[in-house]
Amino acid sequence: MLKVAVVGVGNIGKIHCKYYSENPDVKLVAACDLIEERAQAMANLYGIQAYQDMATMLKEEEIDIISIATAGEENGGDHYTPTVMAIEAGKDVLVEKPISNNIEKAREMVRLASQKNVRLVSNLNHRFVPVAYKGKELIEKGDLGTILFVNMKLTIQNPNETSPWFHLRALHPHSIDVIRYFAGDIKRVQAFMTKAPGRNIWSTASINLEFASGAVGHLTGSYDMSGRHPIEYCEVAGNKGRFVIDNVYENFTYYPHENEELLVLRNSIMTGVGSFQKTFKNRLDHFIKQILDEVEPDNMEASGVHALASQEVIEAAIQSQMANGKVMEVPKIDKEI
């Protein structure tokens, strides 16, 4: 049985603890947080050990896996140090998105995991749903033909005012990862952003995309929309057909070009994803399964490399906005990392 510790047990870390505790192949053994009351609350709830110091936890506990759910600036500022500590200790690591809000630190995390031959993955949970699996299956079967375009929208309400780039770095690792999951590497981007009334940060963005394959696409993102309505829309189109995913996991429709019959999948409350939180369960369970199946670090789904690729796109979009909408090349990730 794999032994797991969670570092950072605020709102998201609590979700990690919950679903690890429910996985029959896992034993949750420790929670670590700088705030003593948070760690102790998890210890009391799950009968585990509480720590405020990660180095002490690594010394005193037998641990196979560490989940990093710390926060920090732009929701990724505190990920680097605990992730490096976990990798140096030889543990498999799942880190929340963004893997780091600092692109140089994100690159170093991925380089180090590769050097140590440690599994490093990210909680890019939007792809771990049945409708995304179905879309990927149709693409791989050739039912869409050659991919021509991808349209993506991810919008929520987040009134927080932090850095100018908080919306981009904190939210869009999800949307870029879903786009890349279906259409591959992104070659160039062009971004335009605006601020809603009363805002000081770039809270809404429009980003044009060019893929390495030659396909094109677009992402609309916003922190200014109501959470009462669907948050996500994804359309992937090829020369043989297209599909649409509504609201992360709720509905899927495939439109073949030469057939009037549609393939429609509806999420069932009985057998599907019962709530958005269950996407976390899907992702964590998949991580555990891949470890038990002895999947090599380079072949892990939603890996550190995939998370870094999304961050590179986001940073290129930021550079485009700073350059008044200039088209920016997305740096290629060194395949030898």
Steps between C-alpha positions, in 0.01 A plus 500: 500500500632843403552750780402859426558837665335829408692826534279806524157416636291806424185461290663300218726296727195389696355359177824311437484351850139395453551310176831343598330373816230336286739325261543132605856489365614795709567570865493869590769536768572872549389856442743791503413869517668813632176571687490251785121501532454393139737204524355394834145514365594248229684287755192489722268425208702219342703365790833605346803699612513880483814697415593863453844421360536292185861402570393350833215315331735350240735388775238342724249348257516224239351670193470392137300792358472868588221729383596868494193721550666814631390837364705822493503776242277422200413166667840359402756707683554249780527182292869507415673436834284209624500341155880513480524355852269213402688428177838511676360247748410269209123523546243497221333841496166644399506880506206734462481726199681712406804290583659839567397853413868564425589346164870455585410313817247290307771404252739411783238279670453302180875475438561373853223239484650368177850488646376313808270274292208595722138516389387864499140570399256787539135517604372589152169340590286639216629232261420211738133464410312251277408758235865601455596133469234458229626803309856370513382157384323648195808703408729197526258286295509764225130581525573874497756472221763772500447746785425846360402711800436501874280751684520511879331709768570489874333765715431527873441775753810585703500854642850471653745771400859384517756524219412629152531139371313316776215398266735360237737308724251368753208396277623418153736210562170308485374637169837486323550142619162393361580673170840330478350163604285507187712694247863473603777755532425870459749687283395867512260717699352848479322644802265789570379570854266737675401603852141489618362813672671547834776254416872564525610166353463363147188303589372402152711368212467409133787285371555387142687172455702334224590135549813321387271284283378806308161505671372825650301579811375747752465530878265737678557526873358715776487551875193723455221251433235359734564158650130421462541410132716251307867584540660313212440432131725312260454445126745291296448482124662305219428444133288191578311611809501701819402463862386736773543455876275709725597596855804276556312170537127553452432446128682378188379518140682364194394636159625283210510703178355231276231363732189659649514271804674656798681332787378655825629413847330640809665486837295281730472582869493124558807391304677819395671790676263601779664836573799706395688376807480148359736609222763517777419142596535387137837672469644374831373145439660502154831617648495217751411244232785611276746464788369153583525410130865614513453753223832669425535867602515613135167331425290638785181682403475871578867486592727780606608531136137548393444755777816686401387505135177672609695752707721580201189585297367721779830686534510555123146642518608736778794613288262559208275721711799696626608549137159637393375180337820392328504138383735305727677169447444242775833358621548133423558275798832321494411138437806401701376661820 
